[in-house]
Amino acid sequence: MSPTTTQPTSGPTPSTTAFAAVEAGTPRLAWLRGSVQQLLAFASLIVIVAVFSFASPHFFTTNNLVSILTAATVTGILALGTTFVIITGGIDLSIGTAMVLCGVMAGVFLTYLGWPLWAGVGATILFGALIGFINGVNISVFGIPPFIATLGMMLIAAGLSLVISGTKPIYFTETPDFQSIMNLSIVPGMRFPLGVAIFIVMIVVAAVLLSKTIVGRYTFSIGSNEAATALSGVNVRRWKIIVYTLAGLFVGLAGVLSASRLSSAQPTGGMGLELEAIAAVVIGGTSLQGGKGSIVGTVIGALIMAVLTNGLRIISVPQEWQSVAVGIVILVAVYLDMLRRRRT
């Protein structure tokens, strides 16, 4: 009897599967797949602007458009960092209260401790990164689901804000330069806040990181197929921690800008901002299942949220109905994401 021979299988090997997953997760391909969603989101933005422009003569004015950009700055910066997290297939519910905690820490550094402006601002942004790092460790090392890990951090940050501040606002009356970070007008003859310029710079930074660096490449790869990415030799745990830490840096910066805009650190609030940021990301075409997304889409989503809130306020819609409208937008955004996943 002749010895039996084993025929090689025709299916893909783990290494080729992993390589294909990494290639499928490249930013360029993800951008091409998401271009239609971005165009639809941009068309929706144009329609909303047109509707409010006809509804009120006070909407499409220079001052109001600047106000919209100003309102979109904090939520937009939160959404930029959240884009990286969601593309990996994760979620971060702590960004709203973490931003408030960062603002309180800015008050501690600058008002209570009397640090120089650059040191206080830098420490605040690094404190945001620390929060993101803890989230990443809880998720990657201890295996806590992102929803639970960041929900716990959301509650911890909310409580620490009240404990550290003594439940009272911290004012920056002794550091007027801090108030200028968000509110200083940098364009002669018109109101164009420095905070908006910072937002634009961060858009460029986030876009470069996502599309031109290894951080973006692995972000897409992990979201496309985490197991295959690990088989290709990528340290998935380490890169998840890096992504959440990066998102924390954006949270820290948002905390600085929010406190600067109000000229005070308000220990209450922050709840709901995470949903607005997530909605902005999803409206822009980023999938909640991971593997797809873009910074351009996120910016469009943030502008849609800001235009909607501003327009409803201008046409005198009551605050409670504004909340209803924002909630409906969030539900529609998630539903559209579900439809996109079914079609693909």
Secondary structure by P-SEA (a helix, b strand, c coil): ccbbbbcccccccaaaaaaaaaaaacaaaaaaaaaaaaaaaaaaaaaaaaaaaaaccccccaaaaaaaaaaaaaaaaaaaaaaaaaaacccccaaaaaaaaaaaaaaaacccccccaaaaaaaaaaaaaaaaaaaaaacccccccaaaaaaaaaaaaaaaaaaaaccbbbbccccccccccccccccccbbbbaaaaaaaaaaaaaaaaacccaaaaaaaaaaacaaaaaaaccaaaaaaaaaaaaaaaaaaaaaaaaaaaacccccccccaaaaaaaaaaaaaccccccccccaaaaaaaaaaaaaaaaaaaaacccaaaaaaaaaaaaaaaaaaaaaaaaac
